[in-house]
């Protein structure tokens, strides 16, 4: 079972599409690196996981339970 699972995550800031339809599954003990061009949405994706931003679409699960963060302190 994945520790963290993101399914079809998207984030829009008005007309700007920062992250589009990202899915990611992280297993226990797995090490992951995010790589991509400048402006690809890496920081925005991490900020959604950290609770700074809420996804516009998609869902996040932590240990199989839906994860909805309203502020970083909840992460």
Long-range contacts (C-beta under 8 A, 24 or more apart in sequence): 1-63, 1-64, 2-26, 2-27, 2-61, 2-64, 3-27, 3-28, 3-30, 3-62, 3-63, 4-49, 4-60, 4-61, 4-62, 5-60, 5-61, 6-45, 6-49, 6-58, 6-59, 6-60, 6-61, 7-58, 7-59, 7-60, 7-61, 8-57, 8-58, 8-59, 9-45, 9-48, 9-55, 9-57, 9-58, 9-59, 9-60, 10-55, 10-56, 10-57, 10-58, 11-41, 11-44, 11-45, 11-48, 11-53, 11-55, 11-56, 12-56, 18-44, 19-44, 19-45, 19-48, 19-55, 21-57, 21-58, 22-58, 23-58, 49-75, 50-75, 51-75
